[in-house]
Amino acid sequence: MDTAIVIENLSKKYKNSRGIEDINIEISKGKIFGFLGPNGSGKTTAMKIMVGLMKADTGDVRINGYSISKDYEQAMKNVGCMIEKIVPFPYLTAYENMKLRGRFYNGLDNREIDKTLNITGLLKYKNEKIKNYSLGMKQRLGIAMAFLANPDILILDEPFNGLDVEGMFQMRKLITNLSKEKNTTFFISSHLIHDIELICEKVGILYDGQLLAVKDTKDILRDYSSLENYYLSEVDINGAS
């Protein structure tokens, strides 16, 4: 099976000694990978390096065979991402924000924008200014921006934050459908174990900057009653020592 993302020996240390150390992950095309860990564990640092927002101290990331450090434009050519807080222009509408984002893509028309807003549940609010949006609606807009232009790979940092129960269900369904129908690869970070368990086919546990384990979800649930129990077991054995 073709490989979409390869993370090799990735390390980044800050002055306060926090960061990530020697991260190695490989993700096949069309799979949904869950990066699981508490806030402050280093998930966002790793993902910033993956999309070129930060340089690693050592190691590299290859996306669709291209190195982020050596061939950035090719590596990111078919990648959509949402990293950390969404900061759209608050004085513009959702549609206007999407239109601005669409200028980065050739041949993107208004129908694609409407389609993307529809699947993220924002179409009926597209003419409202972002300053009037709730946190959950802003989160949906960020995800819509990442989905725009139908990328092969989506890298989403905490995509379920701020969503209500219905929104979480719809987002899980959307991610699963894109993976199955369009062979879209997902790299999703979260501290919400239940959502990761429901949609991710492989899980990596990051704790205090260390990658404790990477394992197929089906194998985890064969040996443990839940992903939560597996996570607590790995942290107890490897992370808290």
C-alpha positions as CSV (number, residue, x, y, z in Angstrom):
1,M,0.0,0.0,0.0
2,D,1.3,3.5,-0.9
3,T,2.5,5.7,1.9
4,A,1.1,9.2,2.4
5,I,3.1,10.5,5.4
6,V,6.4,9.5,6.8
7,I,7.8,11.1,10.0
8,E,11.4,10.2,10.6
9,N,13.4,10.9,13.8
10,L,11.6,14.2,14.4
11,S,12.8,16.3,17.3
12,K,12.3,19.8,18.5
13,K,13.2,21.2,21.9
14,Y,12.4,24.6,23.3
15,K,14.4,26.6,25.9
16,N,12.1,25.3,28.6
17,S,13.0,21.7,27.6
18,R,9.6,21.0,26.3
19,G,9.0,19.8,22.8
20,I,9.1,16.4,21.0
21,E,11.9,13.8,20.7
22,D,12.6,11.2,18.1
23,I,9.1,10.8,16.6
24,N,8.6,8.1,14.0
25,I,5.3,7.5,12.3
26,E,4.2,6.1,8.9
27,I,0.7,6.5,7.5
28,S,-0.7,4.7,4.5
29,K,-2.9,6.5,1.9
30,G,-6.6,6.7,2.7
31,K,-6.1,5.9,6.4
32,I,-7.3,7.9,9.4
33,F,-4.5,8.4,11.9
34,G,-5.2,9.7,15.4
35,F,-2.5,11.5,17.3
36,L,-3.6,11.2,20.9
37,G,-2.3,13.0,23.9
38,P,-3.0,15.6,26.7
39,N,-2.7,19.3,26.1
40,G,1.0,20.3,26.1
41,S,2.2,16.9,25.1
42,G,3.7,18.2,21.8
43,K,1.0,17.3,19.3
44,T,0.8,20.8,17.8
45,T,4.6,21.2,17.7
46,A,4.8,18.0,15.6
47,M,2.0,19.2,13.3
48,K,3.5,22.6,12.8
49,I,6.7,21.0,11.6
50,M,4.6,18.7,9.3
51,V,3.1,21.7,7.5
52,G,6.2,23.9,7.4
53,L,5.2,26.4,10.1
54,M,8.2,25.4,12.3
55,K,11.6,23.9,11.6
56,A,12.7,20.7,13.3
57,D,16.0,20.4,15.2
58,T,16.5,17.0,13.7
59,G,14.6,14.6,11.4
60,D,12.2,15.2,8.5
61,V,8.7,14.7,7.2
62,R,7.9,13.3,3.8
63,I,4.4,13.8,2.3
64,N,3.5,11.9,-0.8
65,G,7.2,11.1,-1.1
66,Y,8.4,14.8,-0.9
67,S,10.5,16.2,1.9
68,I,9.0,19.1,3.8
69,S,12.4,20.6,4.4
70,K,13.8,20.1,0.8
71,D,10.7,20.2,-1.5
72,Y,8.1,22.1,0.4
73,E,5.8,23.2,-2.5
74,Q,5.5,19.7,-3.9
75,A,5.0,18.2,-0.4
76,M,2.2,20.5,0.4
77,K,0.6,20.6,-3.1
78,N,-2.4,18.4,-2.2
79,V,-2.5,19.0,1.6
80,G,-5.2,20.8,3.6
81,C,-4.5,21.7,7.2
82,M,-6.0,23.4,10.3
83,I,-3.4,24.1,13.0
84,E,-4.3,25.7,16.3
85,K,-6.8,28.5,16.6
86,I,-8.8,29.5,13.6
87,V,-8.3,33.2,12.8
88,P,-10.6,34.2,9.9
89,F,-11.2,37.9,9.1
90,P,-14.0,38.7,11.6
91,Y,-15.4,41.6,9.6
92,L,-16.0,39.3,6.6
93,T,-18.7,36.7,6.1
94,A,-17.9,33.0,5.9
95,Y,-18.4,33.0,2.2
96,E,-16.0,36.0,1.8
97,N,-13.4,34.3,3.9
98,M,-13.8,31.1,1.8
99,K,-13.5,33.2,-1.4
100,L,-10.3,34.7,-0.2
101,R,-8.9,31.2,0.6
102,G,-10.0,30.0,-2.8
103,R,-7.7,32.4,-4.5
104,F,-4.8,30.1,-3.6
105,Y,-6.3,27.3,-5.8
106,N,-6.6,27.4,-9.6
107,G,-10.1,26.8,-11.2
108,L,-12.0,26.8,-7.9
109,D,-15.6,28.1,-8.5
110,N,-18.4,29.3,-6.2
111,R,-20.1,25.9,-6.4
112,E,-17.1,24.3,-4.6
113,I,-17.3,26.9,-1.9
114,D,-21.0,26.3,-1.4
115,K,-20.5,22.5,-1.4
116,T,-17.8,22.7,1.2
117,L,-19.8,25.0,3.4
118,N,-22.8,22.7,3.1
119,I,-20.9,19.6,4.2
120,T,-19.6,21.4,7.2
121,G,-23.1,22.7,8.1
122,L,-22.4,26.4,7.4
123,L,-24.2,27.0,4.1
124,K,-27.2,28.7,5.7
125,Y,-24.9,31.0,7.7
126,K,-22.5,31.8,4.8
127,N,-23.6,35.5,4.6
128,E,-23.1,36.2,8.4
129,K,-20.0,38.0,9.6
130,I,-17.5,35.8,11.5
131,K,-17.6,38.1,14.5
132,N,-21.1,36.9,15.2
133,Y,-20.1,33.2,15.0
134,S,-19.9,30.9,18.0
135,L,-16.7,29.0,18.8
136,G,-18.1,25.8,17.2
137,M,-19.1,27.7,14.0
138,K,-15.6,29.2,13.7
139,Q,-14.2,25.7,14.2
140,R,-16.4,24.4,11.3
141,L,-15.2,27.3,9.1
142,G,-11.6,26.4,9.8
143,I,-12.4,22.8,8.8
144,A,-14.2,24.0,5.7
145,M,-11.1,26.0,4.7
146,A,-9.0,22.9,5.1
147,F,-11.4,20.8,3.0
148,L,-11.5,23.4,0.2
149,A,-10.1,22.1,-3.1
150,N,-10.5,18.4,-2.0
151,P,-6.9,17.7,-0.9
152,D,-5.5,14.2,-0.8
153,I,-4.3,14.7,2.8
154,L,-5.9,16.6,5.7
155,I,-3.9,17.5,8.8
156,L,-6.3,18.6,11.5
157,D,-5.3,19.8,14.9
158,E,-8.1,19.3,17.5
159,P,-10.9,19.4,14.9
160,F,-13.6,18.4,17.4
161,N,-12.9,21.3,19.8
162,G,-15.9,23.6,20.3
163,L,-18.4,21.3,18.5
164,D,-21.6,20.2,20.1
165,V,-22.7,16.6,20.1
166,E,-24.4,16.9,16.7
167,G,-21.4,18.7,15.3
168,M,-19.0,16.0,16.5
169,F,-21.2,13.3,14.9
170,Q,-21.4,15.1,11.6
171,M,-17.6,15.7,11.6
172,R,-16.9,12.0,12.3
173,K,-19.2,11.0,9.5
174,L,-17.6,13.5,7.1
175,I,-14.1,12.3,7.9
176,T,-15.0,8.6,7.6
177,N,-16.9,9.2,4.3
178,L,-14.0,11.1,2.7
179,S,-11.6,8.4,3.7
180,K,-13.7,5.6,2.2
181,E,-15.1,7.4,-0.9
182,K,-12.2,9.6,-1.9
183,N,-9.2,7.8,-0.3
184,T,-8.4,10.9,1.7
185,T,-5.7,10.5,4.3
186,F,-6.3,12.1,7.7
187,F,-3.8,13.0,10.4
188,I,-5.9,14.1,13.4
189,S,-4.7,15.3,16.7
190,S,-7.0,15.2,19.7
191,H,-7.2,14.8,23.5
192,L,-10.8,13.5,23.0
193,I,-10.3,9.7,23.3
194,H,-13.8,8.7,22.4
195,D,-13.8,10.5,19.0
196,I,-10.4,9.0,18.1
197,E,-11.6,5.5,19.0
198,L,-14.7,5.9,16.8
199,I,-13.0,7.0,13.6
200,C,-9.2,6.3,13.6
201,E,-7.7,3.2,12.1
202,K,-4.3,3.7,13.7
203,V,-3.4,5.6,16.9
204,G,-0.2,7.1,18.1
205,I,0.1,8.1,21.8
206,L,2.2,11.2,22.6
207,Y,3.0,12.0,26.2
208,D,5.5,14.6,27.4
209,G,7.0,14.8,24.0
210,Q,7.6,11.1,23.7
211,L,5.8,8.8,21.3
212,L,4.9,5.9,23.6
213,A,3.2,3.7,21.0
214,V,1.7,3.4,17.5
215,K,-0.9,0.7,17.0
216,D,-3.9,-0.3,14.9
217,T,-7.1,0.5,16.7
218,K,-8.6,-2.9,15.9
219,D,-5.6,-4.5,17.7
220,I,-6.0,-2.2,20.7
221,L,-9.7,-3.0,21.0
222,R,-9.0,-6.7,20.7
223,D,-6.8,-6.5,23.8
224,Y,-8.4,-3.7,25.8
225,S,-12.0,-2.8,26.6
226,S,-11.5,0.7,25.3
227,L,-8.9,3.1,23.8
228,E,-9.0,5.0,27.1
229,N,-7.9,1.9,29.0
230,Y,-5.1,1.3,26.5
231,Y,-4.0,4.9,26.7
232,L,-3.9,4.9,30.6
233,S,-2.0,1.6,30.5
234,E,0.7,2.9,28.1
235,V,1.1,6.2,30.1
236,D,1.4,4.3,33.3
237,I,4.0,1.9,31.9
238,N,6.0,4.3,29.7
239,G,5.1,7.8,30.4
240,A,4.8,8.3,34.1
241,S,7.9,6.4,35.1
